[in-house]
Amino acid sequence: MIQQPLQWIELNAEALKHNITQFKHLLGKKRNMVAMVKANAYGHGMLEIADIAIKSGAEWLGVQSIDEGLILREQGFTCPILSVGYIPLHHLEQAVNKNIRITVYNHQSIEKLGNICRALNKKAFLHLKLETGTYRQGIDEDEIIPFIKKIQQYKGLVIEGISSHFANIEDTTDHSYARDQLYRFQNFLDIIGRYGIKERFKHMACSAAVILFPETYFNMARIGIGMYGLWPSNEVFVSSLLRDRPEFNLKPVLSWKARVAQVKKVPKDAFIGYGCTYRTTRETDLAVIPAGYSDGYSRSLSNISYVLIKGKRAPVRGRIAMNFLMADITDISGVEVEDVVVLLGKDGLDSITADKLASLTGTINYEIIARINPNILRVVV
């Protein structure tokens, strides 16, 4: 490990364990939890988070791509791994060989998998993705029986799970659309059940659904953003309070830190950074910080955000560059080269949250954390 990295991510293992325990308590002992570690574990670090998640009680890991699943297998993870994204036809053999559960909705995938399983004399465990109103991946209701018949043509294909995904359960306090989707999902299950399919797992619930609607649990749930200690939205937080669950709380797992690369004095009326977008109104002390938009710190935060140094807010001045940003430390005494800077997280009594940065740039907390450069050092604390 680098003793004094210029930039690093700290992952709070106890916070992650706490969040998983919270969701496991809601789900109960008989339901499986899929810890979603796709997109580099929402920017946290896939391998680090997967290890803690499994040790903390999650039964499955969820990924987006075959590449993520293969990395987990190569690193020794033997638990069930579910790929929720599209696996290209030429990669399906790898998925079968490494026993990665495959989300399916295309006839072409079924034909390819059937031939692979026949040639290898192996089974492929499939999770049918049903279209209930998100209109991304999914099988329409009038296609489900022909799709199942297609699967049944191949001896090695096993329908292990049935799944869907909510479109509008996070961004509103009106959950009528989500309830309609749940109704459609249950109707799918009735049709499939009448056809004689006995799948092991049914899963539709995300973090928001688990927090708000026990009727969505079935026997498996996919937990993403909530596992990382972030609320899916303010609307989910408010709706949760209305459901009188004061004991349910989440603890952010990630802190993002850097070090001061230079301290410099800038005269009054000086322009700072590219484009001369900020002009000083007094003699100013600046901290130059080696973090920029290539690291995932959005250029949209230029001149509107702040970092924490010595527990105090230092406003970002000028445009955020590819590899640097500048912060005003005029009112913070004693700042020196290589002092710690908090870009995201807590310092003393103050903190910078992903929700705060999201509000400044008009986006969501998911994007703030997911875009953090995967090459930045991750440290479990």
C-alpha positions as a Markdown table, in Angstrom:
| # | Residue | x | y | z |
|---|---|---|---|---|
| 1 | Met | 0.0 | 0.0 | 0.0 |
| 2 | Ile | 1.2 | 3.5 | -0.8 |
| 3 | Gln | 2.0 | 5.2 | 2.6 |
| 4 | Gln | 0.8 | 8.7 | 1.6 |
| 5 | Pro | -1.3 | 8.6 | -1.5 |
| 6 | Leu | -2.3 | 11.9 | -3.1 |
| 7 | Gln | -5.9 | 10.7 | -3.3 |
| 8 | Trp | -7.8 | 7.7 | -1.9 |
| 9 | Ile | -11.1 | 6.3 | -0.9 |
| 10 | Glu | -11.9 | 5.0 | 2.6 |
| 11 | Leu | -14.5 | 2.3 | 3.0 |
| 12 | Asn | -16.1 | 2.0 | 6.4 |
| 13 | Ala | -16.6 | -1.8 | 6.9 |
| 14 | Glu | -18.7 | -1.4 | 10.0 |
| 15 | Ala | -21.1 | 1.0 | 8.2 |
| 16 | Leu | -21.5 | -1.5 | 5.4 |
| 17 | Lys | -22.2 | -4.3 | 7.8 |
| 18 | His | -24.7 | -2.1 | 9.6 |
| 19 | Asn | -26.6 | -1.3 | 6.4 |
| 20 | Ile | -26.7 | -4.9 | 5.3 |
| 21 | Thr | -28.0 | -5.9 | 8.8 |
| 22 | Gln | -30.7 | -3.3 | 8.5 |
| 23 | Phe | -31.9 | -4.7 | 5.2 |
| 24 | Lys | -31.6 | -8.3 | 6.3 |
| 25 | His | -33.8 | -7.5 | 9.3 |
| 26 | Leu | -36.5 | -6.1 | 7.1 |
| 27 | Leu | -36.3 | -9.0 | 4.7 |
| 28 | Gly | -36.3 | -11.7 | 7.3 |
| 29 | Lys | -34.3 | -14.9 | 7.6 |
| 30 | Lys | -36.1 | -16.8 | 4.8 |
| 31 | Arg | -35.3 | -14.3 | 2.0 |
| 32 | Asn | -32.1 | -14.0 | 0.0 |
| 33 | Met | -30.3 | -10.7 | -0.4 |
| 34 | Val | -28.4 | -9.9 | -3.6 |
| 35 | Ala | -25.7 | -7.4 | -2.8 |
| 36 | Met | -25.4 | -5.3 | -6.0 |
| 37 | Val | -21.7 | -4.7 | -6.7 |
| 38 | Lys | -22.2 | -3.6 | -10.3 |
| 39 | Ala | -20.4 | -0.5 | -11.7 |
| 40 | Asn | -17.4 | -1.1 | -9.4 |
| 41 | Ala | -19.9 | -1.4 | -6.4 |
| 42 | Tyr | -21.4 | 2.0 | -7.2 |
| 43 | Gly | -18.0 | 3.5 | -7.3 |
| 44 | His | -16.9 | 2.0 | -4.0 |
| 45 | Gly | -14.7 | -0.8 | -5.2 |
| 46 | Met | -16.2 | -4.1 | -6.3 |
| 47 | Leu | -13.8 | -6.6 | -4.7 |
| 48 | Glu | -13.5 | -4.8 | -1.4 |
| 49 | Ile | -17.3 | -4.4 | -1.0 |
| 50 | Ala | -18.1 | -7.9 | -2.2 |
| 51 | Asp | -15.8 | -9.4 | 0.4 |
| 52 | Ile | -17.4 | -7.5 | 3.2 |
| 53 | Ala | -21.0 | -8.0 | 1.9 |
| 54 | Ile | -20.7 | -11.8 | 1.8 |
| 55 | Lys | -19.1 | -11.9 | 5.3 |
| 56 | Ser | -21.9 | -9.6 | 6.6 |
| 57 | Gly | -24.7 | -11.9 | 5.5 |
| 58 | Ala | -25.5 | -11.2 | 1.8 |
| 59 | Glu | -26.1 | -14.6 | 0.0 |
| 60 | Trp | -25.7 | -13.4 | -3.6 |
| 61 | Leu | -23.7 | -10.9 | -5.5 |
| 62 | Gly | -25.2 | -8.9 | -8.4 |
| 63 | Val | -23.2 | -7.6 | -11.4 |
| 64 | Gln | -24.0 | -5.9 | -14.6 |
| 65 | Ser | -21.5 | -7.5 | -17.0 |
| 66 | Ile | -19.9 | -10.8 | -17.6 |
| 67 | Asp | -16.5 | -9.1 | -17.0 |
| 68 | Glu | -17.5 | -8.2 | -13.5 |
| 69 | Gly | -18.7 | -11.7 | -12.8 |
| 70 | Leu | -15.5 | -13.3 | -14.1 |
| 71 | Ile | -13.3 | -11.0 | -12.0 |
| 72 | Leu | -15.3 | -12.1 | -8.9 |
| 73 | Arg | -14.8 | -15.8 | -9.8 |
| 74 | Glu | -11.1 | -15.3 | -10.5 |
| 75 | Gln | -10.8 | -13.7 | -7.0 |
| 76 | Gly | -12.3 | -16.8 | -5.4 |
| 77 | Phe | -15.9 | -15.8 | -4.8 |
| 78 | Thr | -17.9 | -19.0 | -4.8 |
| 79 | Cys | -21.3 | -17.6 | -3.9 |
| 80 | Pro | -24.1 | -17.3 | -6.5 |
| 81 | Ile | -23.4 | -14.4 | -8.9 |
| 82 | Leu | -26.3 | -12.9 | -10.9 |
| 83 | Ser | -25.6 | -10.9 | -14.0 |
| 84 | Val | -28.5 | -8.5 | -14.5 |
| 85 | Gly | -27.3 | -6.9 | -17.8 |
| 86 | Tyr | -26.9 | -8.2 | -21.3 |
| 87 | Ile | -24.2 | -10.9 | -21.9 |
| 88 | Pro | -23.0 | -10.9 | -25.5 |
| 89 | Leu | -23.6 | -14.1 | -27.3 |
| 90 | His | -19.9 | -14.8 | -27.7 |
| 91 | His | -19.4 | -14.6 | -23.9 |
| 92 | Leu | -22.2 | -16.9 | -22.9 |
| 93 | Glu | -19.9 | -19.9 | -22.8 |
| 94 | Gln | -17.8 | -18.2 | -20.1 |
| 95 | Ala | -20.9 | -17.5 | -18.1 |
| 96 | Val | -21.9 | -21.2 | -18.2 |
| 97 | Asn | -18.4 | -22.4 | -17.4 |
| 98 | Lys | -18.1 | -20.0 | -14.4 |
| 99 | Asn | -21.6 | -20.7 | -13.1 |
| 100 | Ile | -22.8 | -17.1 | -13.4 |
| 101 | Arg | -26.6 | -16.8 | -13.3 |
| 102 | Ile | -27.8 | -15.2 | -16.5 |
| 103 | Thr | -30.6 | -12.7 | -17.0 |
| 104 | Val | -32.4 | -13.5 | -20.3 |
| 105 | Tyr | -35.0 | -11.9 | -22.5 |
| 106 | Asn | -33.8 | -12.6 | -26.1 |
| 107 | His | -34.5 | -15.7 | -28.1 |
| 108 | Gln | -31.0 | -15.5 | -29.6 |
| 109 | Ser | -29.5 | -15.9 | -26.1 |
| 110 | Ile | -31.6 | -19.0 | -25.4 |
| 111 | Glu | -30.6 | -20.7 | -28.7 |
| 112 | Lys | -26.9 | -20.0 | -28.1 |
| 113 | Leu | -27.1 | -21.1 | -24.4 |
| 114 | Gly | -29.0 | -24.3 | -25.4 |
| 115 | Asn | -26.3 | -25.3 | -27.9 |
| 116 | Ile | -23.5 | -24.4 | -25.4 |
| 117 | Cys | -25.0 | -26.5 | -22.6 |
| 118 | Arg | -25.5 | -29.4 | -25.0 |
| 119 | Ala | -21.9 | -29.3 | -26.1 |
| 120 | Leu | -20.5 | -28.9 | -22.6 |
| 121 | Asn | -23.0 | -31.2 | -20.9 |
| 122 | Lys | -23.6 | -28.4 | -18.4 |
| 123 | Lys | -26.6 | -26.5 | -17.1 |
| 124 | Ala | -27.2 | -22.8 | -17.3 |
| 125 | Phe | -29.3 | -21.1 | -14.6 |
| 126 | Leu | -31.6 | -18.5 | -16.1 |
| 127 | His | -33.5 | -15.6 | -14.6 |
| 128 | Leu | -36.3 | -14.4 | -16.8 |
| 129 | Lys | -36.5 | -10.6 | -16.9 |
| 130 | Leu | -40.2 | -9.6 | -17.3 |
| 131 | Glu | -41.4 | -6.3 | -18.8 |
| 132 | Thr | -43.7 | -4.6 | -16.3 |
| 133 | Gly | -43.4 | -1.0 | -17.3 |
| 134 | Thr | -39.8 | 0.2 | -17.2 |
| 135 | Tyr | -39.3 | -0.6 | -20.9 |
| 136 | Arg | -35.7 | -1.5 | -20.9 |
| 137 | Gln | -34.7 | -5.2 | -20.8 |
| 138 | Gly | -37.7 | -7.5 | -20.5 |
| 139 | Ile | -40.1 | -10.1 | -21.9 |
| 140 | Asp | -43.6 | -8.8 | -22.8 |
| 141 | Glu | -46.6 | -10.7 | -21.4 |
| 142 | Asp | -47.8 | -12.0 | -24.7 |
| 143 | Glu | -44.2 | -13.4 | -25.3 |
| 144 | Ile | -43.7 | -15.2 | -22.0 |
| 145 | Ile | -45.2 | -18.6 | -22.9 |
| 146 | Pro | -43.4 | -18.8 | -26.3 |
| 147 | Phe | -40.2 | -17.8 | -24.5 |
| 148 | Ile | -40.6 | -20.5 | -21.9 |
| 149 | Lys | -41.4 | -23.1 | -24.6 |
| 150 | Lys | -38.1 | -22.1 | -26.4 |
| 151 | Ile | -36.2 | -22.7 | -23.2 |
| 152 | Gln | -37.8 | -26.1 | -22.6 |
| 153 | Gln | -36.4 | -27.2 | -26.0 |
| 154 | Tyr | -33.0 | -27.4 | -24.4 |
| 155 | Lys | -32.3 | -29.9 | -21.6 |
| 156 | Gly | -29.5 | -27.9 | -20.0 |
| 157 | Leu | -31.4 | -24.7 | -19.5 |
| 158 | Val | -32.9 | -24.2 | -16.0 |
| 159 | Ile | -35.4 | -21.4 | -15.1 |
| 160 | Glu | -34.0 | -20.5 | -11.7 |
| 161 | Gly | -35.5 | -17.1 | -11.2 |
| 162 | Ile | -38.2 | -14.6 | -12.4 |
| 163 | Ser | -37.4 | -10.9 | -12.1 |
| 164 | Ser | -38.5 | -7.4 | -12.9 |
| 165 | His | -37.5 | -3.8 | -12.0 |
| 166 | Phe | -39.4 | -0.8 | -10.8 |
| 167 | Ala | -39.4 | 2.4 | -12.9 |
| 168 | Asn | -40.9 | 4.9 | -10.5 |
| 169 | Ile | -40.6 | 3.9 | -6.9 |
| 170 | Glu | -37.8 | 6.3 | -5.9 |
| 171 | Asp | -38.6 | 9.7 | -7.4 |
| 172 | Thr | -42.1 | 10.2 | -6.1 |
| 173 | Thr | -44.3 | 9.8 | -3.0 |
| 174 | Asp | -47.1 | 8.6 | -5.3 |
| 175 | His | -46.5 | 4.9 | -5.7 |
| 176 | Ser | -49.5 | 4.1 | -7.9 |
| 177 | Tyr | -47.2 | 3.3 | -10.9 |
| 178 | Ala | -45.1 | 1.0 | -8.8 |
| 179 | Arg | -48.2 | -0.8 | -7.5 |
| 180 | Asp | -49.3 | -1.2 | -11.1 |
| 181 | Gln | -46.0 | -2.8 | -11.9 |
| 182 | Leu | -46.2 | -5.1 | -9.0 |
| 183 | Tyr | -49.7 | -6.1 | -10.2 |
| 184 | Arg | -48.3 | -6.9 | -13.6 |
| 185 | Phe | -45.4 | -8.9 | -12.1 |
| 186 | Gln | -47.9 | -11.0 | -10.0 |
| 187 | Asn | -50.0 | -11.5 | -13.1 |
| 188 | Phe | -46.9 | -12.8 | -14.9 |
| 189 | Leu | -46.2 | -15.2 | -12.0 |
| 190 | Asp | -49.8 | -16.5 | -12.3 |
| 191 | Ile | -49.3 | -17.2 | -16.0 |
| 192 | Ile | -46.0 | -18.9 | -15.4 |
| 193 | Gly | -47.3 | -20.9 | -12.5 |
| 194 | Arg | -50.3 | -22.2 | -14.5 |
| 195 | Tyr | -47.8 | -23.3 | -17.2 |
| 196 | Gly | -46.1 | -25.5 | -14.5 |
| 197 | Ile | -42.8 | -23.6 | -14.1 |
| 198 | Lys | -41.5 | -23.9 | -10.5 |
| 199 | Glu | -38.8 | -21.3 | -10.3 |
| 200 | Arg | -36.7 | -21.0 | -7.1 |
| 201 | Phe | -36.4 | -17.3 | -6.9 |
| 202 | Lys | -38.7 | -14.3 | -7.5 |
| 203 | His | -37.2 | -10.9 | -7.2 |
| 204 | Met | -38.3 | -7.4 | -8.0 |
| 205 | Ala | -37.4 | -5.3 | -4.9 |
| 206 | Cys | -34.6 | -2.8 | -4.9 |
| 207 | Ser | -33.5 | -0.7 | -1.9 |
| 208 | Ala | -36.5 | 1.6 | -2.1 |
| 209 | Ala | -39.0 | -1.2 | -2.4 |
| 210 | Val | -37.5 | -3.1 | 0.6 |
| 211 | Ile | -37.7 | 0.1 | 2.7 |
| 212 | Leu | -41.3 | 0.9 | 1.7 |
| 213 | Phe | -43.2 | -2.2 | 0.5 |
| 214 | Pro | -43.0 | -5.6 | 2.2 |
| 215 | Glu | -45.3 | -7.0 | -0.5 |
| 216 | Thr | -42.5 | -6.7 | -3.0 |
| 217 | Tyr | -40.1 | -8.9 | -1.1 |
| 218 | Phe | -41.1 | -12.3 | -2.5 |
| 219 | Asn | -38.1 | -14.5 | -1.6 |
| 220 | Met | -35.2 | -12.4 | -2.9 |
| 221 | Ala | -34.3 | -8.7 | -3.1 |
| 222 | Arg | -31.5 | -6.8 | -4.9 |
| 223 | Ile | -30.0 | -4.2 | -2.6 |
| 224 | Gly | -27.9 | -1.5 | -4.3 |
| 225 | Ile | -27.7 | 2.2 | -3.2 |
| 226 | Gly | -29.1 | 1.5 | 0.3 |
| 227 | Met | -26.3 | -1.0 | 1.1 |
| 228 | Tyr | -23.8 | 1.9 | 0.6 |
| 229 | Gly | -25.6 | 4.0 | 3.2 |
| 230 | Leu | -27.3 | 6.4 | 0.8 |
| 231 | Trp | -31.1 | 6.9 | 0.5 |
| 232 | Pro | -32.4 | 6.2 | -3.0 |
| 233 | Ser | -34.1 | 9.7 | -2.9 |
| 234 | Asn | -35.5 | 12.3 | -0.5 |
| 235 | Glu | -38.9 | 11.0 | -1.5 |
| 236 | Val | -38.1 | 7.5 | -0.2 |
| 237 | Phe | -36.7 | 9.0 | 3.0 |
| 238 | Val | -40.0 | 11.0 | 3.6 |
| 239 | Ser | -42.1 | 8.0 | 2.7 |
| 240 | Ser | -40.2 | 5.9 | 5.1 |
| 241 | Leu | -40.8 | 8.3 | 7.9 |
| 242 | Leu | -44.5 | 8.2 | 7.1 |
| 243 | Arg | -44.4 | 4.5 | 7.5 |
| 244 | Asp | -43.1 | 5.0 | 11.1 |
| 245 | Arg | -39.8 | 3.1 | 10.8 |
| 246 | Pro | -37.6 | 5.3 | 13.0 |
| 247 | Glu | -35.3 | 2.4 | 13.8 |
| 248 | Phe | -34.2 | 2.1 | 10.2 |
| 249 | Asn | -31.1 | 4.2 | 9.5 |
| 250 | Leu | -28.3 | 4.1 | 7.0 |
| 251 | Lys | -24.6 | 5.0 | 7.4 |
| 252 | Pro | -22.5 | 6.2 | 4.4 |
| 253 | Val | -19.7 | 3.8 | 3.6 |
| 254 | Leu | -17.5 | 5.9 | 1.4 |
| 255 | Ser | -15.2 | 8.9 | 2.1 |
| 256 | Trp | -13.1 | 10.4 | -0.6 |
| 257 | Lys | -9.9 | 12.2 | 0.4 |
| 258 | Ala | -6.9 | 13.9 | -1.1 |
| 259 | Arg | -3.8 | 15.9 | 0.0 |
| 260 | Val | -2.9 | 19.5 | -0.5 |
| 261 | Ala | -0.3 | 19.7 | -3.3 |
| 262 | Gln | 0.6 | 23.4 | -2.9 |
| 263 | Val | -0.3 | 26.4 | -0.8 |
| 264 | Lys | 0.0 | 29.7 | -2.5 |
| 265 | Lys | -0.9 | 33.4 | -2.1 |
| 266 | Val | -2.9 | 35.1 | -4.8 |
| 267 | Pro | -3.3 | 38.9 | -5.1 |
| 268 | Lys | -6.6 | 40.7 | -5.2 |
| 269 | Asp | -8.3 | 40.8 | -8.6 |
| 270 | Ala | -6.4 | 37.7 | -9.8 |
| 271 | Phe | -8.1 | 35.2 | -12.1 |
| 272 | Ile | -8.1 | 31.6 | -11.0 |
| 273 | Gly | -8.1 | 28.6 | -13.3 |
| 274 | Tyr | -9.1 | 27.9 | -16.9 |
| 275 | Gly | -11.4 | 30.4 | -18.5 |
| 276 | Cys | -10.8 | 33.0 | -15.8 |
| 277 | Thr | -14.2 | 32.2 | -14.3 |
| 278 | Tyr | -13.3 | 33.3 | -10.8 |
| 279 | Arg | -11.7 | 36.6 | -9.8 |
| 280 | Thr | -10.5 | 37.2 | -6.3 |
| 281 | Thr | -11.9 | 40.2 | -4.3 |
| 282 | Arg | -9.1 | 40.2 | -1.8 |
| 283 | Glu | -5.6 | 38.7 | -1.3 |
| 284 | Thr | -6.4 | 35.0 | -1.2 |
| 285 | Asp | -4.7 | 31.9 | 0.1 |
| 286 | Leu | -5.3 | 28.9 | -2.2 |
| 287 | Ala | -4.8 | 25.2 | -1.7 |
| 288 | Val | -4.1 | 23.3 | -4.9 |
| 289 | Ile | -5.6 | 19.8 | -4.7 |
| 290 | Pro | -4.7 | 17.0 | -7.1 |
| 291 | Ala | -8.2 | 15.8 | -7.9 |
| 292 | Gly | -10.3 | 16.7 | -11.0 |
| 293 | Tyr | -12.9 | 15.5 | -13.4 |
| 294 | Ser | -10.8 | 12.6 | -14.6 |
| 295 | Asp | -11.1 | 11.3 | -11.1 |
| 296 | Gly | -14.9 | 11.7 | -11.1 |
| 297 | Tyr | -15.1 | 15.1 | -9.4 |
| 298 | Ser | -17.5 | 16.8 | -11.7 |
| 299 | Arg | -16.5 | 19.9 | -13.6 |
| 300 | Ser | -20.1 | 21.1 | -12.9 |
| 301 | Leu | -19.0 | 21.7 | -9.3 |
| 302 | Ser | -16.7 | 24.6 | -10.4 |
| 303 | Asn | -17.2 | 27.7 | -8.3 |
| 304 | Ile | -20.1 | 26.2 | -6.4 |
| 305 | Ser | -18.8 | 23.4 | -4.3 |
| 306 | Tyr | -16.4 | 23.2 | -1.3 |
| 307 | Val | -14.0 | 20.8 | 0.3 |
| 308 | Leu | -13.2 | 20.3 | 4.0 |
| 309 | Ile | -9.7 | 21.1 | 5.4 |
| 310 | Lys | -9.1 | 20.9 | 9.1 |
| 311 | Gly | -12.8 | 20.5 | 9.6 |
| 312 | Lys | -13.7 | 23.7 | 7.8 |
| 313 | Arg | -15.3 | 24.5 | 4.5 |
| 314 | Ala | -12.9 | 25.7 | 1.7 |
| 315 | Pro | -14.9 | 27.0 | -1.3 |
| 316 | Val | -13.8 | 25.7 | -4.7 |
| 317 | Arg | -12.5 | 28.6 | -6.8 |
| 318 | Gly | -12.2 | 28.5 | -10.6 |
| 319 | Arg | -12.9 | 25.7 | -13.0 |
| 320 | Ile | -12.2 | 22.2 | -11.9 |
| 321 | Ala | -9.6 | 20.8 | -14.3 |
| 322 | Met | -8.8 | 17.3 | -15.4 |
| 323 | Asn | -6.4 | 16.6 | -12.6 |
| 324 | Phe | -6.7 | 19.6 | -10.2 |
| 325 | Leu | -9.0 | 21.8 | -8.3 |
| 326 | Met | -8.3 | 24.9 | -6.2 |
| 327 | Ala | -9.9 | 25.8 | -2.8 |
| 328 | Asp | -9.9 | 29.1 | -0.9 |
| 329 | Ile | -8.2 | 28.6 | 2.5 |
| 330 | Thr | -7.9 | 32.3 | 3.4 |
| 331 | Asp | -10.0 | 31.8 | 6.5 |
| 332 | Ile | -8.4 | 28.5 | 7.5 |
| 333 | Ser | -5.2 | 29.0 | 9.4 |
| 334 | Gly | -2.2 | 26.6 | 9.4 |
| 335 | Val | -2.9 | 24.7 | 6.1 |
| 336 | Glu | 0.3 | 23.0 | 4.9 |
| 337 | Val | 1.4 | 20.9 | 1.9 |
| 338 | Glu | 0.1 | 17.3 | 2.2 |
| 339 | Asp | -2.7 | 18.1 | 4.7 |
| 340 | Val | -5.7 | 15.9 | 4.2 |
| 341 | Val | -8.6 | 17.3 | 2.2 |
| 342 | Val | -12.1 | 15.7 | 2.4 |
| 343 | Leu | -13.8 | 15.8 | -1.0 |
| 344 | Leu | -16.7 | 13.6 | 0.2 |
| 345 | Gly | -17.3 | 12.5 | 3.7 |
| 346 | Lys | -16.9 | 13.8 | 7.3 |
| 347 | Asp | -14.2 | 16.0 | 8.9 |
| 348 | Gly | -14.8 | 17.1 | 12.4 |
| 349 | Leu | -18.3 | 18.3 | 12.9 |
| 350 | Asp | -19.0 | 19.0 | 9.2 |
| 351 | Ser | -19.5 | 16.7 | 6.3 |
| 352 | Ile | -20.0 | 16.7 | 2.5 |
| 353 | Thr | -22.5 | 14.2 | 1.3 |
| 354 | Ala | -23.1 | 12.7 | -2.1 |
| 355 | Asp | -26.6 | 14.1 | -1.8 |
| 356 | Lys | -25.2 | 17.6 | -1.3 |
| 357 | Leu | -22.9 | 17.4 | -4.4 |
| 358 | Ala | -25.8 | 15.9 | -6.4 |
| 359 | Ser | -28.0 | 18.9 | -5.4 |
| 360 | Leu | -25.3 | 21.3 | -6.5 |
| 361 | Thr | -25.1 | 19.7 | -10.0 |
| 362 | Gly | -28.7 | 18.7 | -10.6 |
| 363 | Thr | -28.1 | 15.0 | -10.5 |
| 364 | Ile | -28.5 | 12.1 | -8.1 |
| 365 | Asn | -26.3 | 10.6 | -5.4 |
| 366 | Tyr | -25.9 | 7.4 | -7.6 |
| 367 | Glu | -24.0 | 9.4 | -10.2 |
| 368 | Ile | -21.8 | 11.2 | -7.8 |
| 369 | Ile | -20.3 | 8.0 | -6.3 |
| 370 | Ala | -20.5 | 5.7 | -9.4 |
| 371 | Arg | -18.4 | 8.0 | -11.5 |
| 372 | Ile | -15.4 | 8.0 | -9.1 |
| 373 | Asn | -12.4 | 6.7 | -10.9 |
| 374 | Pro | -11.8 | 3.0 | -10.2 |
| 375 | Asn | -8.1 | 3.4 | -10.3 |
| 376 | Ile | -8.1 | 5.5 | -7.1 |
| 377 | Leu | -6.8 | 3.5 | -4.1 |
| 378 | Arg | -9.5 | 2.0 | -2.0 |
| 379 | Val | -8.8 | 1.4 | 1.7 |
| 380 | Val | -11.0 | -0.6 | 4.1 |
| 381 | Val | -11.1 | 1.0 | 7.5 |
